[in-house]
């Protein structure tokens, strides 16, 4: 299987997060913080725990798939 070109990997690794960060910042600055974001902030502990478990699970799946 051919590897994607280096600039494509760089764009995926850096470009997409930067575009999302700038886009969401501009959106929140113009319209204010939406209710769903405020609701996520209230459930911060649950969201944090879910994120850790999800990343760990995905890492194990990737590790097992590459074996």
N, C-alpha and C positions, 0 to 999 in steps of 0.2 A: 504494500500500500504506500503510495507516494505521500510525502509530508507536504503540507501547505507551505507556500512561500513565507519567508521570515516576516515580511511587512504585513502579511495577513494575520499572523500570530500576534504581532505587536499591536495591530489595530484592535484585535479582539481583546487583548489583555489590558490595553491602556485606553484606547479610543472610546469603546462602549461605556465603561464606567465614568469617564470624564463627561461624555455627552449626557448621560443620565444625571450626573451630579449637577451640571450646569442647567440642564432643562428643568429638573425639579426645583432647583433654587429659584430660577426665574418664575416658574409657575407659582411657587409659594409666596414670592415677593409681590406678585401682582394680585393674586386672589386671596391671600391669607392661607393659613394652615387649614386643610379640609378636616371635616369631622372624623373621617376614618383614620387619619394620621393621629389625631388627638386620642382616639380610642385605642390605637396601638400603643401609645405612650402609657396609658393606664395599665395595660397588660404587659408591661415591659419584662417582668420576670418570666412569664410563660413564654413569651416570644423568644427571649434569650435562650431558655432551655430547649425549646423546639429547634432553634437554629443550630445549637451545638449537636443535638442528637441527629439532625438531618445531615449536617456536614460529616459527622463521624460515619453514619450509615453509607453515605455516598462514597466516602474514602474506602471503606471496606469493600463495597461492591466493585469499585474500580480496581482495587488491589486483586481481588479474586478473579476478575475478568481478564487481567493481564497475565495471570499464571498459566 
